[in-house]
Each structure stands twice: as structure tokens, then as C-alpha cells.
């Protein structure tokens, strides 16, 4: 499957946003957002509930009009060229939007015809996507009989009918079990392999690490950080030194020894008995050098010693002041705000 070939050239990125603002009464859902997504990549947009993620997706997919700012998607202006833009994008929201009364095949065929595909092409695409998303055996069953994971796969298939150049995924795996979530991730990776550009909003840190090439973190309508995953981890600062003695009996004596050294600013050593390692948070190269030197001086034989960057969840907490969460049933605050308007 190839990317839509009718995409106009000239844009600096598949998605380009400058100074985007959207108000709901006194609330600024978006407050001057800038964003650039390179073609053929996955941009992960992270943020707590109410940060403005869904508002951004709805503007970029022409479902909302911004108060100010500019944005292009696949070379089309989201305000001035909505009809052209809708032909080159796909959108999958937090909840499956297929018609539950129709069989899976008819859902896909209908969407193909609405996108002005010829009947023959709409049939072929429906058959092709049902096979790709492992839904062929359920093709003639009403979507209401599908499991949650099957509906999500059907929803993704529907978003791909028109061979979109850009796909918007707004918390696509909310409420899915781990196995089905992995299946969705595999399909998204396959889409990107076909050249599709993806903008993904999520609160699952594992999902962001699995799929995203780059991340943008938003909070209270503003972009507060952006870049590659390792870049953001390094920006937050701090590393963890993981020490594995060859003899597990050395774990607790070595932990006590390191804690008694009195190295300035060094946090307490944590013993992970199950893994057979010591975890020592370090904030500077000087602390790292002092610890390694102390272990060497003590004459402990080591099986391994490694340094680890902070987890993405720790990065999220540091940047936003909130721990990442992924509510399974509640409607996100982005949606609650917009439904009320």
C-alpha cells in the first residue's frame, strides 16, 4: 500500500502548526501551539487530561476551527482548504466510530463510496483491509457483535480506506487489553512502513516509546517540551547506576558501604534483590566517578555495571508535575470541555 500520491509539495513538514489558539469561554484549550511533524514519522503528543491534545487533533482534522494561528496538513491549509484536506487524512478517535448495525465489510465499503472511490475500488479496498486487519472471517457479521479489539481494528481499517497521507490517532488504544494493544501497535508500525505520517496522542508512556519517533509535551494548552525520547530524558537530567555484583551476598553490604561514603548529594541506594542489582541515582559525573571508584577500591567482583536514563514516565512527571495516567472508561477532560461548549 502506498501513500496518497495527490499530496501537494512545498510544505516544510507533513503537519505544520504555527501559533495555534483555541478558546472555550475563559479557558485557553490551545495557547500558541507550534508543531512540526516530518513526513513518514510518528509524532507522539503527550499531556495530562485537559492539556489540549484532542482539541489540536480536531482542528488539524477540520472538525474545529481555530481562533487564530495557521496549520497545514499534507500541504493543505486546515481553514481554507478543508475539503481537499479531508481526502488525504484518516482519523481514529478514542472510541470506535463504526456503524454497529452494519457488517464490517459494509462499513468499509460505505466509507470508500463516501470518499468517491469507484464501486470496484471500494470493494477491493474493503476486502484488502479486512484481510490486513484479520477481520475477514467476521466480515459479514454486524459490528455490534465484535469485541472491543475487533472494533478498534475495524476503526483503523476505516481510517485507511482512502490511503491517507496523514493519520491522526487520538488515544487509539484506550480501554484495550495488552494483547489487542500490541496488535494495534503492529498495524500502526505497518502503516508508517507504507509511508503514512502519524500524529499520535496518548497517555500510555509505553505506547509513546513503542511508536513515536519524536515527542511533543503539552500542558495547559502550551508546548512545554519536544524532541527525541532520549533527548527529553537527557534534558530532565539524572541517571541511575545499576550495579550487579557477581556474588548476590554482596548486595546489602555494598549498599550499606555506598550509603556510608557520604558523597555530597547522593541519594540512598536501593537494593533490587530479585534482579540482583543495586540502584544508585546519580546527578553528576563526579558522583558517578566516586561511586565506581569506591566499588573498585572495595574489591567487589562485578557481573555488570550500567547507567540508565530516566523512564519516560519520570520525564512526564518532571515536565508536567503530573504522573501519566490512562483512564479506561472516563471521558478525557479535552472531550468534556468541548462537549460542553
C-alpha positions as CSV (number, residue, x, y, z in Angstrom):
1,X,0.0,0.0,0.0
2,X,1.4,3.4,-1.0
3,X,0.9,6.8,0.4
4,X,-1.7,9.1,-1.3
5,X,0.1,10.4,-4.4
6,X,-2.0,13.6,-4.7
7,X,-0.4,15.4,-1.8
8,X,0.9,18.8,-2.9
9,X,4.5,19.5,-2.2
10,X,6.2,22.6,-0.7
11,X,5.2,22.2,3.0
12,X,8.1,22.1,5.5
13,X,6.5,19.0,7.1
14,X,3.6,16.7,6.7
15,X,2.0,18.6,9.6
16,X,3.0,22.2,10.3
17,X,1.3,24.3,13.1
18,X,2.2,27.9,14.0
19,X,0.7,29.9,16.9
20,X,-2.5,27.8,17.2
21,X,-5.0,29.3,19.6
22,X,-8.4,28.0,20.7
23,X,-10.6,29.3,23.5
24,X,-13.6,27.8,25.2
25,X,-15.0,30.8,27.1
26,X,-12.3,31.9,29.5
27,X,-10.4,28.6,29.0
28,X,-7.5,28.5,26.5
29,X,-7.5,24.9,25.2
30,X,-4.6,25.9,22.9
31,X,-2.4,28.8,23.7
32,X,0.0,29.5,20.8
33,X,0.9,25.9,19.9
34,X,3.8,25.3,17.4
35,X,4.3,21.8,16.0
36,X,6.2,20.2,13.1
37,X,5.8,16.6,12.0
38,X,8.2,15.2,9.4
39,X,6.8,13.1,6.6
40,X,6.8,9.3,7.2
41,X,7.3,9.6,11.0
42,X,5.2,9.2,14.2
43,X,4.9,12.3,16.4
44,X,3.7,11.5,19.9
45,X,1.8,14.2,21.6
46,X,1.8,13.7,25.4
47,X,0.0,15.6,28.1
48,X,-2.3,15.3,31.1
49,X,-6.1,15.3,30.7
50,X,-7.3,18.8,29.7
51,X,-3.9,19.7,28.1
52,X,-5.4,20.4,24.7
53,X,-4.4,17.2,22.8
54,X,-7.8,16.3,21.4
55,X,-8.5,20.0,20.6
56,X,-5.4,20.0,18.5
57,X,-6.4,16.8,16.6
58,X,-9.9,18.1,15.9
59,X,-8.5,21.3,14.5
60,X,-6.0,19.5,12.3
61,X,-8.7,17.1,11.0
62,X,-11.0,20.1,10.2
63,X,-13.6,19.2,12.9
64,X,-13.0,22.5,14.8
65,X,-11.9,26.0,13.6
66,X,-9.1,27.7,15.5
67,X,-9.5,31.2,16.9
68,X,-6.1,32.2,15.5
69,X,-2.9,30.7,14.1
70,X,-2.1,28.7,11.0
71,X,-1.8,25.0,10.2
72,X,-1.2,22.9,7.1
73,X,-1.6,19.1,6.8
74,X,-0.2,17.3,3.7
75,X,0.3,20.8,2.2
76,X,-3.4,21.9,2.7
77,X,-4.5,24.8,4.9
78,X,-6.8,23.4,7.6
79,X,-9.1,26.5,7.4
80,X,-9.0,27.5,3.8
81,X,-8.9,24.0,2.2
82,X,-10.9,21.7,4.4
83,X,-12.5,19.7,1.5
84,X,-9.1,18.9,-0.1
85,X,-7.6,18.1,3.3
86,X,-10.2,15.6,4.3
87,X,-9.4,13.5,1.2
88,X,-5.8,12.9,2.4
89,X,-6.2,12.2,6.1
90,X,-7.5,9.5,8.3
91,X,-8.8,9.9,11.9
92,X,-9.3,7.3,14.7
93,X,-10.6,8.7,17.9
94,X,-10.6,7.3,21.4
95,X,-13.7,5.2,20.8
96,X,-14.7,3.2,17.7
97,X,-16.9,5.2,15.4
98,X,-18.1,2.5,13.1
99,X,-21.8,1.8,12.5
100,X,-22.6,-1.1,14.8
101,X,-25.7,-2.2,12.8
102,X,-23.7,-2.7,9.6
103,X,-21.4,-5.7,9.0
104,X,-17.7,-4.9,8.9
105,X,-17.4,-5.2,5.2
106,X,-20.3,-2.8,4.6
107,X,-18.8,-0.3,7.0
108,X,-15.6,-0.2,4.9
109,X,-17.4,-0.2,1.6
110,X,-19.7,2.7,2.6
111,X,-16.8,4.8,3.7
112,X,-15.0,4.1,0.4
113,X,-18.0,5.3,-1.6
114,X,-18.3,8.4,0.6
115,X,-14.7,9.1,-0.3
116,X,-15.8,8.9,-4.0
117,X,-14.0,5.6,-4.7
118,X,-15.4,3.8,-7.7
119,X,-17.6,0.8,-6.6
120,X,-14.9,-1.8,-7.8
121,X,-12.1,0.0,-5.9
122,X,-14.3,0.4,-2.8
123,X,-15.0,-3.3,-2.8
124,X,-11.3,-4.2,-3.3
125,X,-10.1,-1.9,-0.6
126,X,-12.7,-3.3,1.9
127,X,-11.6,-6.9,1.1
128,X,-7.9,-5.9,1.3
129,X,-8.2,-4.1,4.7
130,X,-10.4,-6.8,6.3
131,X,-7.6,-9.3,5.5
132,X,-4.9,-7.0,6.7
133,X,-6.6,-6.4,10.0
134,X,-7.5,-10.1,10.4
135,X,-11.2,-9.4,10.2
136,X,-12.1,-11.4,7.0
137,X,-13.9,-14.2,8.9
138,X,-16.1,-11.6,10.7
139,X,-16.7,-9.5,7.5
140,X,-20.4,-10.3,7.3
141,X,-21.2,-10.0,11.0
142,X,-22.7,-6.8,12.4
143,X,-20.0,-4.7,14.1
144,X,-22.1,-4.8,17.3
145,X,-21.0,-8.5,17.7
146,X,-17.3,-7.6,17.5
147,X,-15.1,-7.5,20.6
148,X,-13.5,-4.2,21.6
149,X,-10.3,-5.1,19.9
150,X,-12.0,-6.1,16.7
151,X,-14.0,-2.8,16.6
152,X,-10.7,-0.9,17.1
153,X,-9.1,-2.7,14.3
154,X,-12.2,-2.1,12.1
155,X,-12.0,1.6,13.0
156,X,-8.3,1.7,12.0
157,X,-9.2,-0.1,8.7
158,X,-11.9,2.5,8.1
159,X,-9.3,5.3,8.6
160,X,-7.1,3.7,5.9
161,X,-9.7,3.3,3.2
162,X,-8.7,6.5,1.3
163,X,-4.9,5.7,1.5
164,X,-4.3,8.8,3.8
165,X,-1.0,10.7,3.7
166,X,-1.5,11.6,7.4
167,X,-3.3,9.6,10.1
168,X,-4.5,11.1,13.3
169,X,-4.7,8.7,16.2
170,X,-6.3,10.2,19.3
171,X,-5.6,7.8,22.2
172,X,-6.3,4.8,19.9
173,X,-5.8,2.0,22.5
174,X,-7.8,3.4,25.4
175,X,-9.6,0.6,27.1
176,X,-7.9,-2.2,25.2
177,X,-6.3,-5.3,26.8
178,X,-2.5,-5.6,26.4
179,X,-2.6,-8.2,23.6
180,X,-5.0,-6.2,21.5
181,X,-3.0,-3.0,22.2
182,X,0.1,-4.8,20.8
183,X,-1.9,-5.8,17.7
184,X,-2.9,-2.1,17.1
185,X,0.8,-1.1,17.6
186,X,1.8,-3.6,14.9
187,X,-0.7,-2.2,12.5
188,X,0.4,1.4,13.1
189,X,4.0,0.4,12.5
190,X,3.0,-1.3,9.3
191,X,1.2,1.9,8.2
192,X,4.3,4.0,8.9
193,X,6.3,1.5,6.9
194,X,4.0,2.2,4.0
195,X,4.9,5.9,4.2
196,X,2.0,7.2,6.3
197,X,2.7,10.1,8.7
198,X,1.1,9.6,12.1
199,X,0.2,12.1,14.8
200,X,-0.5,10.1,18.0
201,X,-1.9,11.4,21.2
202,X,-1.5,9.1,24.2
203,X,-1.1,8.9,27.9
204,X,0.5,5.4,27.7
205,X,4.2,6.0,28.0
206,X,4.9,2.5,26.7
207,X,2.9,3.3,23.6
208,X,4.8,6.5,23.0
209,X,8.1,4.6,23.3
210,X,6.9,1.9,21.0
211,X,5.7,4.1,18.2
212,X,6.9,7.7,18.3
213,X,10.0,9.0,16.5
214,X,9.7,12.3,18.3
215,X,7.6,13.7,21.2
216,X,5.8,16.9,21.9
217,X,4.7,17.5,25.5
218,X,1.7,19.9,26.0
219,X,0.2,21.2,29.2
220,X,-2.5,23.8,29.7
221,X,-2.6,24.5,26.0
222,X,1.1,25.1,25.6
223,X,4.0,23.1,24.2
224,X,6.4,22.7,27.1
225,X,9.0,20.4,25.6
226,X,9.8,18.5,22.4
227,X,12.4,16.3,20.8
228,X,13.5,12.7,20.6
229,X,12.8,10.4,23.5
230,X,16.4,10.1,24.6
231,X,16.8,13.8,24.2
232,X,13.9,14.5,26.5
233,X,15.2,12.0,29.0
234,X,18.7,13.7,29.0
235,X,17.1,17.1,29.3
236,X,15.3,16.2,32.5
237,X,18.7,15.1,33.9
238,X,19.7,12.4,36.3
239,X,20.8,8.8,35.7
240,X,20.6,5.6,37.6
241,X,23.7,3.5,38.1
242,X,22.8,-0.2,38.1
243,X,25.4,-2.4,39.8
244,X,25.3,-6.2,39.7
245,X,27.8,-7.9,42.0
246,X,29.0,-11.4,40.8
247,X,28.0,-12.6,44.3
248,X,24.5,-11.8,45.4
249,X,25.6,-11.9,49.0
250,X,27.5,-8.7,48.4
251,X,24.3,-6.7,47.6
252,X,23.3,-5.5,51.1
253,X,26.9,-5.0,52.4
254,X,27.8,-3.0,49.3
255,X,24.6,-0.9,49.6
256,X,25.5,0.0,53.2
257,X,29.0,0.8,52.2
258,X,27.9,3.2,49.5
259,X,25.4,4.9,51.7
260,X,28.1,5.4,54.4
261,X,30.5,7.1,52.0
262,X,28.9,10.5,52.5
263,X,29.1,11.5,48.8
264,X,27.6,15.0,48.5
265,X,24.0,15.0,47.1
266,X,23.9,11.2,46.7
267,X,20.5,9.6,47.3
268,X,20.1,6.3,49.2
269,X,21.0,3.1,47.4
270,X,18.1,0.8,46.5
271,X,18.5,-3.0,46.7
272,X,16.7,-4.9,44.0
273,X,17.2,-8.4,45.4
274,X,15.1,-10.1,42.7
275,X,17.2,-8.7,39.9
276,X,20.4,-9.0,42.0
277,X,21.3,-5.3,41.5
278,X,21.9,-2.1,43.4
279,X,20.2,1.1,42.0
280,X,22.1,4.3,42.8
281,X,20.6,7.6,41.5
282,X,23.4,9.9,40.3
283,X,23.1,13.6,39.3
284,X,26.6,14.3,38.1
285,X,29.7,12.8,36.5
286,X,31.6,13.5,39.8
287,X,29.1,11.3,41.7
288,X,29.4,8.6,39.1
289,X,33.2,8.6,39.2
290,X,33.2,8.5,43.0
291,X,30.9,5.5,43.2
292,X,32.7,3.5,40.6
293,X,36.0,4.3,42.4
294,X,34.6,3.2,45.7
295,X,33.3,-0.1,44.4
296,X,36.7,-0.8,42.8
297,X,38.5,0.1,46.0
298,X,36.4,-2.3,48.0
299,X,37.5,-5.1,45.7
300,X,33.9,-6.3,44.8
301,X,33.8,-8.5,41.7
302,X,31.1,-7.2,39.4
303,X,29.0,-9.0,36.8
304,X,27.9,-5.7,35.3
305,X,27.6,-2.0,35.9
306,X,25.4,0.2,33.6
307,X,23.8,3.6,33.6
308,X,20.2,4.2,32.7
309,X,18.3,7.4,31.7
310,X,15.1,8.3,33.5
311,X,11.9,6.4,32.4
312,X,9.6,8.3,30.1
313,X,7.0,8.3,33.0
314,X,9.6,10.1,35.1
315,X,10.2,12.6,32.3
316,X,6.5,13.2,32.0
317,X,6.2,13.8,35.8
318,X,9.2,16.1,35.8
319,X,7.8,18.2,32.9
320,X,4.1,18.5,33.8
321,X,4.0,17.8,37.6
322,X,1.5,15.0,36.9
323,X,2.2,11.3,36.7
324,X,1.0,9.9,33.4
325,X,-2.3,8.1,33.6
326,X,-4.6,6.3,31.1
327,X,-8.2,6.3,32.2
328,X,-10.0,3.3,30.8
329,X,-13.6,4.5,31.0
330,X,-13.8,8.2,31.8
331,X,-14.2,10.7,29.0
332,X,-11.0,12.7,28.9
333,X,-11.1,16.4,30.0
334,X,-10.4,17.5,26.5
335,X,-13.7,16.0,25.4
336,X,-15.7,17.1,28.4
337,X,-14.7,20.7,27.8
338,X,-15.6,20.6,24.1
339,X,-18.9,18.7,24.5
340,X,-20.0,21.4,27.0
341,X,-19.4,24.2,24.5
